[in-house]
Structures are given as C-alpha cells and as structure tokens.
Amino acid sequence: MSRAHLERVERVIRHIDHHLDDKLTLATLSRVAGVSPCHFQRVFASATGMSPVRRALLLRLKRASMRLAFLRSRPITDIALEAGFENAESFSRAFRQQFSQSPREFRRTPQWTAWHAKYRVLQRKESIKVEVRIVDFPDTKVAALEHRGPPELEYQTSRRFVEWRIANRLSPERHRTFGLHYNDSRITPPANHRMDICVSVERDIEPNPLGVVMKVIHGGRYAVARHHGQREDNAAARYLYDVWLPASGETLRDDPIVFHYVNVGPQVQEHEMITDVYLPLR
C-alpha cells in the first residue's frame, strides 16, 4: 500500500478517535480522506481489516462498556444515547451482537476475556519514538489491590478497587492513580502475570475485606516516557524496554515498572488518555 494511502487511513483514524460523538458515515469519512467512498473503504479495510464505520462502532461500544462497568448507577438508556443509538433497544441489540451479552448482563458480570479478544483488532503496533527523561521519583505511599492472573482480567480487579476507592473518598483530583507491573506480560505466562492497581494516600489503610493494603513505590532514578491513547497496549513502555534501554547503557533496578495514569475514569475519551511510564534504574 502506498504511503499516500496509509497517510489517508491514519488521518481518518485520528478523525474517528476525536469525533466519536459526531455522525461518522462512510461519505463523511471519505471526504476526510479526500477520495471516493468506494475506493476509500477498500483502502481502509486493506490497512485495518475492517470498514471505517465498523471501527467507529467498535470504539463507541468500547466506551459504552467502560461506562456500564464503572458507572454502575448511570441508566443504560443514557449510555445508549451517549453511544449514538436512538434508544436502549437498538443499543442492546448491537451490544449483544458484539459481546454475546446484553448491556445489563455485562454490567453485572463482564466477560473480560472475550471483551479483550474482540478489541485486539484495534491495537496497532506503531513504530514510534518518544521523549525519555531521567527523573528522581520520591517515595510514594499507596493503597494497593494486587492482581494475579491473566492481564485480560485486570479490569475485574480495577472495578473492585474503584468501588473501594469511592467508598473511601479518594478522588482522582487529589490522589494519583498508579499501576505497578512486576513482569512483562508479553513474555510472562498469563497465570503468572502480576500487577497492583494503586492510589496515592497520606494515611494508613485499615484492614478491609477486599484486601487493599499499604505499599510504597520506592523512590530513586527512573526513566520516564509519556503514552497517549488506549491503555491496553502501552507504546511508551514498549519503547522504553525494547529501544531505549538497550541503547542507554542503563541497568534496571529490581522494582516494578510504574504506570502513572494521569487522567482516569470512564468519562475520559480514549484519545485523551495520558499514561506516564516510569522504568526503575540503578
């Protein structure tokens, strides 16, 4: 595929990401690409494996999924309208067709493994270069909930942690959100995957049935890089591990890699998500 065609596809992908609340028809998106609808649909499908309209639908349903799972008091009808559907019935049909669960069933017991499998098609392993800085990170007390097992079930752990966090009034505006990753999920067997979902705190954590415990993110030297966009596949972490570290002459310290989720919550648009990745150095 020519460079010009790939640039058109990227332009439309960015447009979709930034305009999910607009009416995204094939005619509209082909005008963004600057080619005829028939030709553009073939080019887009060849590059991404789907039509541009289907990509928009998948992203809208992904956002709706997060709101169903993490905004559990919000009416399903409101979430349906926010996703661009005329009513809850049409939303439910599209949702069930995509996930084999109704919105109500997903809200109650999300099938996260199947959900992740559906969305791997949207992940793009881009060749990128990001700015890397060496910083001194201070010791940081956090409340942590440990996740052990497949990465696809991290949202299951996160949902329990968010409920505990809300009950304890630890707002995202005053308390930072972190993920501590103890291994590289690309090469670690799913059963051995280990991470903690954390929030910064000033006070000690009382014993609780959920198992949230007090931990400390160890201070010291870190290489930090910023990732923009969806959090299922972090391009900055890949760059730090695969490109920057081998060429840097630095050595890793025996601490987990730290993801600082700068902005969090199901209301944050995916293209607006910011994650700072901290690689611990000796």
C-alpha positions in Angstrom: 0.0 0.0 0.0 1.3 3.4 -0.9 2.5 6.0 1.7 -0.3 8.3 0.5 -2.9 5.7 1.2 -1.5 5.0 4.6 -1.5 8.7 5.5 -5.2 8.9 4.5 -6.0 5.9 6.7 -4.2 7.5 9.6 -5.9 10.8 9.1 -9.3 9.1 9.2 -8.4 7.0 12.3 -7.5 10.2 14.1 -10.7 11.8 12.9 -12.7 8.9 14.2 -10.9 8.9 17.6 -11.6 12.7 18.0 -15.2 12.8 16.8 -16.9 9.7 18.2 -19.9 11.8 19.1 -20.4 13.0 15.5 -22.3 11.3 12.8 -19.5 9.2 11.1 -20.8 7.9 7.8 -18.8 6.5 5.0 -19.5 9.6 3.0 -18.2 11.9 5.8 -15.0 9.8 6.4 -14.2 9.5 2.7 -14.3 13.3 2.5 -11.8 13.4 5.4 -9.6 11.0 3.4 -10.1 13.0 0.2 -11.1 10.1 -2.0 -14.3 8.4 -3.2 -16.3 6.4 -0.7 -15.9 3.1 -2.6 -12.2 3.5 -3.1 -11.6 4.6 0.5 -13.5 1.8 2.0 -11.3 -0.7 0.1 -8.1 1.1 1.2 -9.2 1.4 4.8 -10.3 -2.3 5.0 -7.0 -3.4 3.5 -5.0 -1.4 6.1 -7.1 -2.2 9.2 -9.1 -5.3 8.5 -12.5 -3.5 8.8 -14.5 -0.7 7.4 -14.2 2.8 8.9 -17.8 2.8 10.1 -17.3 -0.5 11.9 -14.2 0.9 13.6 -16.3 3.9 14.9 -19.0 1.4 16.1 -16.4 -0.7 18.0 -15.0 2.4 19.7 -18.4 3.7 20.7 -19.3 0.3 22.2 -15.9 0.2 23.9 -16.6 3.5 25.6 -20.1 2.3 26.5 -18.6 -0.9 28.0 -16.4 1.2 30.4 -19.4 3.2 31.5 -21.5 0.2 32.1 -18.8 -1.4 34.1 -17.5 1.6 36.1 -20.5 4.0 36.2 -22.9 1.4 37.6 -25.6 3.9 38.7 -25.8 5.5 35.3 -29.0 4.4 33.4 -28.4 2.2 30.4 -30.6 4.4 28.3 -28.3 7.4 29.0 -25.3 5.3 28.0 -27.1 4.2 24.8 -27.8 7.8 23.8 -24.2 8.8 24.6 -23.0 5.9 22.3 -25.1 7.4 19.4 -28.0 5.0 19.5 -31.6 6.2 19.2 -32.8 4.1 22.1 -31.8 1.4 24.6 -33.3 -1.4 22.4 -31.1 -0.7 19.4 -28.1 -0.3 21.7 -28.8 -3.6 23.4 -29.1 -5.4 20.0 -25.8 -4.0 18.8 -24.1 -4.7 22.2 -25.3 -8.3 22.3 -24.3 -8.9 18.7 -20.8 -7.7 19.6 -20.2 -9.2 23.0 -22.8 -12.0 23.4 -24.0 -10.3 26.5 -26.8 -7.7 27.0 -25.7 -4.4 28.5 -27.4 -5.4 31.7 -25.6 -8.8 31.8 -22.2 -7.1 31.0 -22.8 -4.6 33.8 -23.4 -7.4 36.3 -20.7 -9.8 35.2 -18.5 -8.6 32.4 -16.8 -11.3 30.4 -13.5 -9.5 30.2 -11.5 -12.2 28.4 -13.9 -12.2 25.4 -14.1 -8.4 25.5 -10.3 -8.1 25.2 -10.2 -10.6 22.4 -12.7 -8.5 20.5 -10.6 -5.3 20.8 -7.2 -6.7 20.0 -8.1 -5.9 16.3 -8.0 -2.2 17.2 -4.5 -2.3 18.6 -1.8 -1.1 16.3 1.9 -1.7 17.0 3.2 1.7 15.7 6.9 2.4 15.2 7.3 5.4 17.4 10.0 7.5 19.1 9.1 9.1 22.4 10.9 11.6 24.6 12.7 9.9 27.5 13.8 11.8 30.6 15.7 10.6 33.7 14.0 11.8 36.9 14.2 11.3 40.6 10.9 9.9 41.8 10.1 10.3 45.5 9.0 7.5 47.9 5.2 7.4 47.4 2.7 5.7 49.8 -0.1 4.0 48.0 -3.1 1.9 48.8 -2.8 -1.2 46.5 -5.0 -4.1 45.4 -3.0 -6.9 44.0 -4.0 -8.6 40.7 -2.7 -12.1 40.0 -3.6 -13.9 36.8 -4.4 -13.1 33.1 -3.9 -9.4 32.1 -7.4 -9.6 30.4 -8.9 -9.7 33.9 -7.2 -6.6 35.2 -10.4 -4.6 34.7 -12.2 -7.0 37.0 -9.7 -6.1 39.8 -9.9 -2.4 38.9 -13.7 -2.4 39.2 -13.4 -3.8 42.8 -10.7 -1.3 43.6 -12.7 1.7 42.2 -15.6 0.8 44.4 -13.3 0.7 47.5 -11.7 4.0 46.4 -15.1 5.7 46.0 -16.2 4.4 49.4 -13.1 5.9 50.9 -13.4 9.2 49.1 -10.0 9.1 47.4 -10.8 11.3 44.4 -8.7 11.3 41.2 -8.3 15.1 41.6 -6.4 14.7 44.9 -5.0 11.2 44.8 -2.9 9.9 41.9 -3.6 6.5 40.2 -0.8 4.0 39.5 -0.3 0.6 38.1 2.7 -1.4 39.3 3.8 -4.0 36.8 6.1 -6.8 38.1 6.7 -8.6 34.8 6.5 -8.1 31.0 3.1 -9.5 30.1 4.3 -10.2 26.5 6.6 -13.0 27.7 5.1 -14.0 31.1 2.6 -16.9 31.2 -0.9 -15.4 31.9 -1.2 -17.4 35.1 2.0 -15.7 36.4 1.1 -12.2 35.5 1.3 -9.8 38.5 0.4 -6.2 38.9 -1.1 -3.8 41.5 -3.7 -1.1 41.0 -2.9 1.7 43.4 -3.9 5.2 44.6 -1.6 7.6 46.5 -2.6 8.1 50.1 -1.3 10.0 53.1 -2.9 7.9 55.9 -2.6 4.3 56.8 -5.0 1.7 55.4 -7.4 0.0 57.8 -7.8 -3.8 57.3 -10.7 -4.4 54.9 -12.5 -7.4 53.3 -11.3 -6.5 49.8 -7.6 -6.9 50.7 -6.4 -3.4 49.9 -3.0 -2.9 51.6 -0.5 -0.2 52.1 2.6 -0.2 49.9 5.4 2.2 49.0 6.5 3.0 45.4 10.3 3.2 46.0 11.9 6.4 45.1 15.1 6.8 43.1 16.1 7.2 39.5 13.6 6.4 36.8 13.4 6.8 33.0 10.1 8.3 32.2 8.2 8.4 28.9 4.6 9.5 28.1 2.0 7.4 26.3 -1.1 8.9 24.7 -4.2 6.9 24.0 -5.7 3.5 24.9 -4.2 1.7 27.8 -4.5 -2.0 26.7 -1.2 -1.7 24.8 1.3 0.9 26.0 3.6 2.1 23.3 5.9 4.1 25.6 6.5 1.0 27.8 7.4 -1.0 24.7 9.8 1.8 23.5 11.5 2.0 26.9 12.0 -1.7 27.1 12.9 -2.6 23.5 14.6 0.5 22.1 15.7 3.0 24.8 17.1 0.6 27.5 19.4 -1.5 25.2 20.9 1.7 23.8 21.1 3.6 27.0 23.8 1.8 29.0 21.5 1.8 32.0 20.6 -1.1 34.2 17.2 -1.9 35.6 16.6 -1.9 39.4 14.7 -4.7 41.0 11.4 -2.8 41.3 8.2 -2.9 39.3 7.7 -0.6 36.3 5.3 2.2 37.3 2.4 3.4 35.2 1.0 6.7 36.4 -2.5 7.1 34.9 -2.5 10.9 34.7 -6.3 11.1 33.9 -8.7 8.3 34.8 -12.3 7.4 34.7 -14.9 6.2 32.1 -15.6 9.8 31.1 -12.1 10.3 29.7 -12.1 9.9 25.9 -9.6 7.3 24.8 -7.6 9.6 22.6 -7.2 12.0 25.6 -5.8 9.3 28.0 -2.3 10.0 29.3 0.0 7.5 31.0 3.5 8.3 32.2 5.7 5.2 32.3 8.5 5.0 34.9 11.3 2.5 34.3 13.3 1.9 37.6 17.1 2.4 37.1 20.1 1.7 39.3 
